[in-house]
Amino acid sequence: MIKNPPQPHDIETRWPGQLAAIDMGSNSFRLEIAQVERGRYRRVDYLKETVRLGGGLDANGLLTEEASTRALACLARFAQRLAGFAPQQVRAVATQTLREARNRDAFLTRAQTVLGQPIEVISGREEARLIYAGVARLQPAGAPRLVIDIGGRSTEMILGQGRKALRAESFQVGSVSLSMRFFGDGKLSAEAFRAAQVAAGAELEEALEPFAPAHWREALGSSGTVGAVSQLLAASGVSDGRITPEGLRWLIERCIARGRVDRLDFPGLKEDRRAVIAGGLAILYTLAAHFGIESLQPARGALRQGVVFDLDERLHATALPQDGHDLRDATVRDLQRRFMVDVQQARRVSRVAEALYAQVQPRAGREARRELLWACALHEMGMMVSHHDHHRHSAYLLAHVDAPGFSQSQQRRVAELVLGQRGGLRKVEAGLTQEAFAWQVLCLRLAIITCHARGEVRDDALAIERNGAEARIACGAGWAAAHPRTLYLLREEAQAWTRGGVLRVVLRD
């Protein structure tokens, strides 16, 4: 028994116990530094910069150089504040703008270099889940609730009770995109507001039944738009900060009376919010009218706090697996059930792949090891579609299925691993230029070959030795002679690596 188990924050760092979340939103970038002790949240620092990344998407869906430069400059300042943080203490997530941007990979390469940390592009539903996690932990309640977050290019709606999100959806309409489309000329007219509300309603119409008032008792609004409108209503003496249909109509009428964005001079209106407030008001009024929201309260939590709590859970799950909870593990188990994966075979492959990987990548990072094991767990999920080319079906499903806890970036990496599990290597040749990925692919392929008979495998059946970029494979004493078909497949595997990839594979009979 381990008398003193490792603690989740026992990592080399100048800032022990602190966690950092970066929210790369479509309007603003935010950096939140906090501590979570015994479930209690304490903010250490908070930085926010208006970047308007969402306003930098051109007509072709490409992120402009001007917007990229603003974003990179902000990330460079965040990187200075994060000096001394260990990689495990930081998580950076990007939302709708980078979900849309066709050149996001090129931007992310530059951004990750500047920040010094990986950046995860998360799906809309994953963003919604994390928003609810932040609200539920910082503003707990037992009653069913509706949580709304209006961002720059998307709006998230979540139904939940307690800490559990029961339904989470994301819609592609936000304060920046709607303001650019209907108020981009700076004019504020009744016709423009009506047109913006119709457009918002069209996007949100499919949510009318699942988010109807019968499903919740209170409504909360998270993040910038709701906070800004709440402050405007309070500063003008219209309400105590609650957002009501009457208060929204009053604000819209005042906007129309001013006539132009640059003439808006409401008390409490910040300069960085002026250009996008009209689009935010149009969405809020549409939500209030269509979903029967008589009172919307500003929420304490938001996406960045949800990311901190999620990161804390991941660290606990790694340091204290018997007590910790990583949602991604639960998601993998759910996918195994949903796609009727042969769990026993998945466990055999996982055990062999993990042992091989430890021999060739003993210093691999925690996430790299886990991605390999998740690929092992799900490599046969495509068999539910067809046994023929099941690896391609598995990869496609894994890349596109809703997977709570996973970012889009990580899903794609695991899916690419699964795609490379068998057959020629050309289909994953772009990834094989990276040696770290190549070792993961090799260990997965060798494990599947070793376990192809779908029976138990001796611990000493296969060994692998690394010599630079060369992998030397050896079979256990007597094992090769007893398994001639497996030996044949291993020889074929060595030949496959001579035709592609950065590794050289040598089989020693």
C-alpha positions in Angstrom: 0.0 0.0 0.0 1.2 3.5 -0.8 1.3 5.4 2.4 1.7 8.9 0.9 0.1 8.8 -2.6 1.0 11.6 -5.0 -1.1 14.7 -4.9 -2.6 16.2 -8.0 -0.5 19.2 -7.9 2.8 17.5 -7.0 4.6 18.8 -10.1 7.6 20.9 -10.6 6.4 24.5 -10.8 6.9 28.0 -9.4 3.2 28.2 -8.6 2.2 25.0 -6.8 -1.6 24.4 -6.5 -2.5 27.0 -9.1 -4.3 26.2 -12.4 -4.7 28.4 -15.4 -7.4 28.5 -18.1 -7.2 30.4 -21.4 -10.5 31.1 -23.2 -9.8 32.2 -26.7 -13.3 33.5 -27.5 -14.5 35.2 -30.7 -14.7 38.6 -29.0 -12.3 38.5 -26.0 -9.4 36.3 -24.8 -9.4 35.6 -21.1 -6.8 34.1 -18.7 -8.0 32.9 -15.4 -5.6 31.7 -12.7 -7.2 30.0 -9.7 -6.8 27.4 -7.0 -9.3 24.6 -6.2 -8.9 23.3 -2.7 -11.4 20.8 -1.3 -13.8 21.8 -4.0 -13.6 25.5 -3.2 -12.6 27.9 -5.9 -10.3 30.9 -5.3 -9.3 33.3 -8.1 -5.7 34.3 -8.1 -5.6 36.5 -11.2 -7.7 37.4 -14.2 -6.7 39.0 -17.5 -9.0 40.0 -20.3 -8.3 41.5 -23.7 -10.7 42.4 -26.5 -9.2 40.7 -29.6 -12.2 40.5 -31.9 -10.9 37.3 -33.5 -14.5 36.6 -34.8 -14.4 39.9 -36.7 -11.3 38.7 -38.5 -12.9 36.0 -40.6 -13.1 37.1 -44.2 -15.8 36.1 -46.8 -13.8 32.9 -47.6 -13.8 31.8 -43.9 -10.1 32.6 -43.5 -8.7 34.3 -40.5 -7.0 37.6 -41.6 -3.5 38.5 -40.8 -4.6 41.6 -38.9 -6.8 39.5 -36.5 -4.1 36.9 -36.2 -1.6 39.5 -35.2 -3.9 40.9 -32.5 -4.4 37.4 -31.1 -0.7 36.5 -31.1 0.2 39.7 -29.3 -2.4 38.9 -26.6 -1.2 35.3 -26.2 2.4 36.6 -25.9 1.3 38.7 -22.9 -0.5 35.7 -21.4 2.6 33.6 -21.8 4.6 36.2 -19.8 2.1 35.9 -16.9 2.3 32.1 -17.2 6.0 31.9 -16.8 6.9 29.2 -14.3 3.7 27.2 -14.8 4.1 23.5 -15.6 2.3 22.3 -18.7 -0.1 20.2 -16.6 -1.3 23.4 -14.9 -2.5 25.1 -18.0 -5.3 24.4 -20.5 -6.1 26.7 -23.4 -9.3 26.3 -25.4 -10.5 28.0 -28.6 -14.2 28.3 -29.6 -16.4 29.1 -32.5 -14.1 31.3 -34.6 -11.4 28.7 -34.8 -14.1 26.0 -35.3 -15.0 27.9 -38.5 -11.6 29.2 -39.7 -10.4 27.2 -42.7 -6.8 28.2 -42.0 -7.0 27.4 -38.3 -4.2 24.8 -38.3 -1.7 27.4 -39.7 -2.8 29.9 -37.0 -2.7 27.3 -34.2 0.9 26.4 -35.1 1.9 30.0 -34.7 -0.3 30.5 -31.6 1.1 27.5 -29.8 4.6 28.6 -30.4 3.9 32.1 -29.0 1.9 30.8 -26.0 4.3 27.9 -25.3 1.2 25.6 -24.6 -1.0 23.4 -26.7 -4.3 25.0 -27.8 -7.4 22.8 -28.0 -10.3 23.6 -30.3 -13.4 22.4 -28.5 -16.7 21.5 -30.1 -19.8 23.6 -29.4 -21.3 21.0 -27.2 -18.1 20.6 -25.2 -18.0 24.4 -24.8 -21.6 24.3 -23.5 -20.7 21.5 -21.1 -17.7 23.4 -19.7 -19.8 26.6 -19.3 -22.4 24.7 -17.3 -19.6 23.1 -15.2 -18.3 26.6 -14.2 -21.8 27.9 -13.4 -22.9 24.8 -11.5 -19.8 24.8 -9.3 -19.7 28.5 -8.5 -23.5 29.0 -8.3 -24.9 25.6 -7.0 -28.6 24.9 -6.9 -30.9 21.9 -6.9 -33.6 23.2 -9.2 -33.6 22.5 -12.9 -32.1 25.5 -14.7 -31.4 26.9 -18.1 -28.0 28.4 -18.7 -27.3 30.7 -21.7 -24.0 32.0 -22.9 -23.9 34.5 -25.8 -20.5 34.6 -27.3 -19.0 36.4 -30.3 -20.0 33.9 -32.9 -22.1 31.3 -31.1 -24.7 30.9 -28.4 -24.7 28.0 -26.0 -27.8 26.7 -24.2 -27.7 24.2 -21.5 -30.4 22.4 -19.4 -29.0 21.1 -16.1 -29.8 20.1 -12.6 -27.2 20.2 -9.8 -23.8 19.6 -11.4 -25.1 17.5 -14.3 -25.7 19.0 -17.7 -28.8 17.2 -19.1 -28.7 18.7 -22.5 -26.2 21.0 -24.1 -26.3 22.6 -27.5 -24.4 25.3 -29.5 -25.9 27.6 -32.2 -24.0 29.6 -34.7 -25.2 33.0 -33.9 -23.3 35.5 -31.7 -23.0 39.2 -30.8 -20.0 39.8 -33.1 -21.4 38.0 -36.2 -24.9 39.4 -35.8 -23.5 43.0 -35.2 -21.3 42.7 -38.3 -24.1 41.5 -40.5 -26.9 43.8 -39.5 -25.2 46.8 -37.8 -21.9 46.8 -39.6 -22.5 50.2 -41.2 -22.9 51.7 -37.7 -26.6 52.5 -38.1 -29.1 51.4 -35.4 -32.6 51.3 -36.9 -35.8 49.5 -36.0 -35.6 47.6 -39.3 -32.1 46.4 -38.6 -33.1 45.1 -35.1 -36.1 43.3 -36.5 -34.0 41.7 -39.2 -31.4 40.7 -36.7 -34.1 39.1 -34.4 -35.5 37.1 -37.3 -32.1 35.8 -38.2 -31.4 34.9 -34.6 -34.8 33.2 -34.3 -34.2 31.2 -37.4 -30.9 29.8 -35.9 -32.5 29.1 -32.5 -35.8 27.7 -33.7 -34.8 24.1 -33.4 -34.2 24.6 -29.7 -37.8 25.7 -28.9 -39.1 22.4 -27.7 -36.1 20.9 -25.9 -35.4 24.2 -24.0 -39.1 25.1 -23.4 -40.0 26.7 -20.0 -41.5 23.4 -18.9 -38.0 22.0 -18.5 -36.5 24.6 -16.1 -37.4 26.8 -13.2 -34.7 29.5 -13.4 -32.6 31.0 -16.2 -29.0 32.2 -15.8 -26.8 34.0 -18.3 -23.1 33.5 -18.4 -20.2 35.5 -19.7 -19.8 38.9 -21.5 -23.0 39.8 -23.3 -25.3 39.0 -20.4 -23.0 40.7 -17.9 -22.7 43.9 -20.1 -26.5 44.2 -20.5 -27.1 43.5 -16.8 -24.7 46.4 -16.0 -26.4 48.7 -18.4 -29.9 48.1 -16.9 -28.6 48.5 -13.4 -26.6 51.6 -14.1 -29.7 53.2 -15.9 -31.9 52.3 -12.9 -34.2 50.1 -15.1 -33.6 47.0 -13.0 -31.4 45.6 -10.2 -29.4 43.7 -12.8 -32.0 41.2 -13.8 -32.6 41.1 -17.6 -36.3 41.2 -18.5 -38.2 41.6 -21.8 -39.3 45.1 -20.7 -35.7 46.0 -19.9 -34.5 44.7 -23.3 -37.2 46.6 -25.1 -36.1 49.8 -23.3 -32.5 49.4 -24.3 -33.3 48.6 -27.9 -35.5 51.7 -28.1 -32.7 53.8 -26.6 -30.3 52.4 -29.2 -32.7 53.2 -32.0 -33.1 56.7 -30.6 -29.4 57.3 -30.7 -29.3 56.1 -34.3 -25.7 55.1 -34.5 -23.2 52.9 -32.7 -20.8 55.7 -32.1 -23.5 57.7 -30.3 -24.2 55.1 -27.7 -23.4 56.7 -24.3 -25.3 54.6 -21.8 -23.9 54.7 -18.3 -21.9 51.5 -17.7 -21.3 50.8 -21.4 -17.6 49.9 -21.8 -15.8 50.9 -25.0 -14.9 47.3 -26.0 -18.6 46.3 -25.9 -20.0 49.3 -27.9 -19.6 47.8 -31.3 -21.3 44.5 -30.5 -24.0 45.4 -28.0 -26.7 45.7 -30.7 -26.2 42.1 -31.9 -26.2 40.9 -28.3 -29.4 42.7 -27.5 -31.1 41.2 -30.6 -30.2 37.7 -29.5 -31.2 38.3 -25.9 -34.6 39.7 -26.9 -35.2 36.8 -29.3 -34.3 34.3 -26.5 -36.6 36.1 -24.0 -39.5 36.2 -26.4 -39.2 32.7 -27.9 -38.3 30.8 -24.7 -40.5 32.5 -22.2 -37.7 34.0 -20.2 -39.3 36.5 -17.9 -36.1 37.1 -15.8 -32.5 36.2 -16.7 -30.0 36.4 -13.9 -26.3 36.9 -14.5 -24.4 33.8 -13.5 -21.1 33.7 -11.5 -19.4 31.0 -13.5 -18.4 30.8 -17.2 -16.3 28.7 -19.6 -12.9 29.6 -18.1 -14.0 28.4 -14.6 -15.4 25.2 -16.1 -12.0 24.6 -17.8 -10.3 25.1 -14.4 -12.6 22.6 -12.7 -12.2 20.1 -15.5 -8.4 20.4 -15.4 -8.5 19.9 -11.6 -10.5 16.7 -12.1 -8.0 15.4 -14.7 -5.1 16.0 -12.4 -6.8 14.2 -9.6 -7.7 11.3 -11.9 -4.1 10.9 -12.9 -2.6 11.3 -9.4 -5.3 9.4 -7.5 -7.0 7.1 -10.0 -9.0 5.3 -7.3 -10.6 8.6 -6.3 -10.3 10.8 -9.4 -12.7 11.3 -12.2 -11.7 12.2 -15.8 -14.8 12.5 -17.9 -12.9 11.3 -21.0 -12.6 7.8 -19.5 -16.3 7.7 -18.9 -16.9 8.8 -22.5 -14.7 6.1 -23.8 -16.6 3.5 -21.8 -19.9 4.9 -23.1 -18.6 4.7 -26.7 -17.5 1.1 -26.2 -21.1 0.3 -25.1 -22.8 2.3 -27.8 -20.7 0.7 -30.6 -20.6 -2.8 -29.1 -16.8 -2.9 -28.9 -15.3 -6.3 -27.8 -14.0 -5.0 -24.5 -11.9 -8.0 -23.7 -10.0 -7.6 -27.0 -9.6 -3.9 -26.4 -8.1 -4.7 -23.0 -5.7 -7.2 -24.4 -4.5 -4.7 -27.1 -4.2 -2.0 -24.5 -2.1 -4.1 -22.2 0.4 -5.0 -25.0 0.5 -1.5 -26.5 1.1 0.1 -23.1 4.0 -2.3 -22.4 5.6 -1.7 -25.8 5.2 2.1 -25.6 6.8 2.2 -22.1 9.9 0.4 -23.7 10.3 2.9 -26.5 8.9 6.1 -25.0 9.6 5.9 -21.3 9.4 9.7 -20.9 6.3 10.2 -22.9 3.8 12.7 -21.5 0.7 11.7 -19.7 -1.7 12.8 -22.5 0.4 10.9 -25.2 0.1 7.7 -23.2 -3.6 8.2 -22.6 -4.3 8.9 -26.3 -2.7 5.6 -27.2 -4.8 3.7 -24.7 -8.0 5.4 -25.9 -7.1 4.4 -29.4 -6.7 0.8 -28.2 -10.0 1.0 -26.4 -11.9 2.2 -29.5 -10.0 0.8 -32.4 -12.8 -1.6 -33.3 -15.8 0.7 -32.9 -16.2 0.8 -36.7 -17.0 -2.9 -36.8 -20.6 -2.0 -35.9 -20.7 -0.4 -39.4 -18.8 -3.1 -41.3 -15.9 -5.6 -40.7 -14.5 -4.5 -44.1 -12.2 -1.5 -43.6 -13.4 -1.2 -40.1 -10.4 0.9 -39.2 -11.6 3.6 -41.6 -15.1 3.5 -40.1 -13.6 3.6 -36.6 -11.5 6.7 -37.4 -14.4 8.5 -39.0 -16.8 7.8 -36.1 -14.2 8.8 -33.6 -13.4 12.0 -35.3 -17.1 13.1 -35.6 -19.0 11.6 -32.6 -19.9 13.8 -29.7 -17.3 12.9 -27.0 -17.8 14.9 -23.8 -14.4 15.9 -22.2 -12.5 15.7 -25.5 -11.5 18.6 -27.6 -11.9 18.5 -31.3 -8.1 18.6 -31.6 -7.6 15.6 -29.3 -10.4 13.6 -31.0 -8.7 14.1 -34.4 -5.3 12.9 -32.9 -6.9 9.7 -31.5 -8.9 9.2 -34.7 -5.7 9.5 -36.8 -4.1 6.8 -34.6 -7.0 4.5 -35.1 -6.9 5.1 -38.9 -3.2 3.9 -38.8 -3.9 0.7 -36.9 -3.6 -1.6 -40.0 -2.8 -1.6 -43.7 -0.6 0.7 -45.6 0.9 3.7 -43.9 0.3 6.2 -46.7 -3.0 7.2 -45.3 -1.3 8.6 -42.1 1.9 9.7 -43.8 1.5 13.4 -42.8 1.4 12.4 -39.1 4.3 10.0 -39.5 6.6 12.9 -40.1 6.3 13.4 -36.3 8.4 10.8 -34.6 6.2 10.9 -31.4 3.1 10.0 -33.4 5.0 7.3 -35.4 5.9 5.5 -32.1 2.3 5.5 -31.0 1.2 4.1 -34.4 3.8 1.4 -34.3 2.9 0.3 -30.8 -0.8 0.2 -31.6 -0.2 -1.9 -34.8 2.2 -4.3 -33.1 -0.3 -4.8 -30.2 -3.1 -5.6 -32.6 -1.0 -8.0 -34.5 0.1 -9.8 -31.3 -3.5 -10.1 -30.2 -5.0 -10.9 -33.6 -6.0 -14.4 -32.5 -8.2 -12.8 -29.8 -6.8 -14.9 -27.0 -4.6 -14.1 -24.0 -1.0 -13.2 -24.8 2.1 -13.9 -22.7 3.8 -10.9 -21.1 7.0 -11.9 -22.8 5.5 -12.6 -26.2 7.0 -9.5 -27.8 9.7 -7.0 -26.8 10.8 -3.9 -28.5 14.1 -2.0 -28.3 14.6 1.5 -29.5 17.8 2.6 -31.1 17.3 6.2 -32.3 14.7 6.0 -35.0 15.0 2.2 -35.3 12.7 -0.3 -33.6 14.2 -3.8 -33.0 11.4 -6.3 -32.3 12.1 -9.7 -30.7 9.7 -12.5 -29.9 9.8 -14.5 -26.6 11.6 -17.8 -26.4 9.5 -20.5 -28.2 6.6 -18.1 -28.7 7.3 -17.4 -32.4 7.5 -21.1 -33.3 4.2 -21.6 -31.6 2.6 -18.7 -33.5 3.7 -18.9 -37.1 0.8 -16.8 -38.4 1.6 -14.0 -36.0 5.3 -14.2 -37.0 4.3 -13.8 -40.6 2.2 -10.7 -39.8 5.2 -9.2 -37.9 7.4 -9.7 -40.9 4.8 -8.0 -43.1 4.7 -5.1 -40.6 8.5 -4.7 -40.8 8.2 -4.5 -44.6 5.4 -1.9 -44.4 7.7 0.5 -42.5 10.4 0.3 -45.1 7.9 1.9 -47.5 6.9 4.8 -45.4 7.3 6.6 -42.1 10.2 8.0 -40.1 10.9 4.8 -38.2 12.9 1.7 -39.3 11.5 -1.6 -38.0 13.7 -4.7 -37.7 12.3 -8.1 -36.7 14.8 -10.4 -35.0 13.6 -14.0 -35.4 
